[in-house]
Amino acid sequence: MLAILGLLTSVFSLLYVTAPSIRKFFAGGVCRTTVQVPGKVVVITGANTGIGKETARELARRGARVYIACRDVLKGESAASEIRADTKNSQVLVRKLDLSDTRSIRAFAEGFLAEEKQLHILINNAGVMMFSHSKTTDGFEINLGVNHLGHFLLTYLLLERLKESAPARVVNLSSVTHHLGKIHFHNFRGEEPYRWGFAYCHSKLANLLFTRELAKRIQGTGVTTYAVHPGIVRSELARHSFLCCLCWRLFSYFLKSVQEGAQTSLHCALAEGLEPLSGKYFSDCKRTWVSPRARDNKTAQRLWNVSCELLGIQWE
């Protein structure tokens, strides 16, 4: 018994001593560019909370006109008010966007295009991690429908404005969990047995494949695109899972803050000289490795075509 107590004491002592170093390691990279963006127009999905909110805050601080595109407009207005007060930038606006409803996506795009003649940065930040079998308004499995198809359609609707405003960038938030993902082309509507533990991973793989194929198709237009793993962040993403929330609380000291989680998104939106790396995947503000499935050009092209078919669009 004494030996066990001694061992536990040694372990906790070691953790106490090394915790600051471990925490610093998990904090990850920092966006070090000093680029200012006065007059630039930015759209960030899901920027009413978490990583998106901190990304919006920093871009507003650098002078951008920022659109917070979110489902909860009241929460969005609260975030915008806070950012305006913090940055002294009055050009932080909120518009309704529900990525689980293609009608809402089209309405947002129509309103934005009527309101703005330029768009320099689109950050597809919003995401869901659902652990129950649910679907979007249009009948798609919720994780894939929101995280991939919703942003796919939004980018399609805004791409011409991005081209007209070039140089411009599209930043897609993915995740290291894409390594566990696979594209099930026959099950986009989630009709087969639902494996909740992997649905999110599948959608994050789709984000990477979309980024890869988009980069090929917009080459030479002045628009570039990048995929981002923000890190393991203390955010509201896992709020639908009691188990994940418990783990988040137990290991919160070692998780990234939302400010730290926003750094790679900011790097890909702002850093100079990234154009040759269009279509690549970034983590901790540097290019990183992707799974073999995320490098499969045939799957990326097929996903593009199937996504267009499901959404009823033609995107060559």
LINVEN-V823677 format. One record per backbone hydrogen bond with DSSP energy under -0.5 kcal/mol. NH is the residue of the N-H (numbers start at 1). CO is the residue of the C=O. Records with the same first field share a line. If there is no record, write none. Layout:
NH = CO, CO
//
This chain:
5 = 1
6 = 2
7 = 3
8 = 4
9 = 5
10 = 6
11 = 7
12 = 8
13 = 9
14 = 10
15 = 11
16 = 12
17 = 13
18 = 14
19 = 15
22 = 18
23 = 19
24 = 20
25 = 21
26 = 22
27 = 23
28 = 24, 25
32 = 30
37 = 62
39 = 63
40 = 37
42 = 65
43 = 121
44 = 67
45 = 123
46 = 69
47 = 44
49 = 46
52 = 49
53 = 49
54 = 50
55 = 51
56 = 52
57 = 53
58 = 54
59 = 55
60 = 56
61 = 57
62 = 58
63 = 60
64 = 59
65 = 40
66 = 64, 91
67 = 42
68 = 66, 93
69 = 44, 67
70 = 68, 95
73 = 71
76 = 72
77 = 73
78 = 74
79 = 75
80 = 76
81 = 77
82 = 78
83 = 79
84 = 80
85 = 81
86 = 82
87 = 83
88 = 84
90 = 88
92 = 90
93 = 66, 91
95 = 68
97 = 70
99 = 97
101 = 98
104 = 101
105 = 101
106 = 102
107 = 103
108 = 104
109 = 105
110 = 106
111 = 107
112 = 108
113 = 109
114 = 110
115 = 111
116 = 112
119 = 161
120 = 41
121 = 41
122 = 169
123 = 43, 121
124 = 122, 171
125 = 123
129 = 237
134 = 132
136 = 140
137 = 100
138 = 100
139 = 136
141 = 188
142 = 134
145 = 141
146 = 142
147 = 143
148 = 144
149 = 144
150 = 145
151 = 146
152 = 148
153 = 149
154 = 150
155 = 151
156 = 152
157 = 153
158 = 154
159 = 155
162 = 158
163 = 159
164 = 160
165 = 161
166 = 163
167 = 222
168 = 222
169 = 120
170 = 224
171 = 122
172 = 170, 226
173 = 124, 171
174 = 172, 228
178 = 175
179 = 176
180 = 177
181 = 178
184 = 182
185 = 183
187 = 184
188 = 185
190 = 187
195 = 193
196 = 194
198 = 195
199 = 195
200 = 196
202 = 198
203 = 199
204 = 200
205 = 201
206 = 202
207 = 203
208 = 204
209 = 205
210 = 206
211 = 207
212 = 208
213 = 209
214 = 210
215 = 211
216 = 212
217 = 213
218 = 214
219 = 216
221 = 218
223 = 218
224 = 168
226 = 170
227 = 280
228 = 172
229 = 282
230 = 228
233 = 231
234 = 256
235 = 233
239 = 236
241 = 238
242 = 240
245 = 241
246 = 242
247 = 243
248 = 244
249 = 245
250 = 246
251 = 247
252 = 249
254 = 251
255 = 251, 252
256 = 232
261 = 257
262 = 258
263 = 260
266 = 262
267 = 263
268 = 264
269 = 265
270 = 266
271 = 267
274 = 271
277 = 274
278 = 275
279 = 225
280 = 277
282 = 227
283 = 286
284 = 229
286 = 283
288 = 281
294 = 291
295 = 291, 292
296 = 293
297 = 295
300 = 296
301 = 297
302 = 298
303 = 299
304 = 300
305 = 301
306 = 302
307 = 303
308 = 304
309 = 305
310 = 306
311 = 307
312 = 308
313 = 308
315 = 313
//
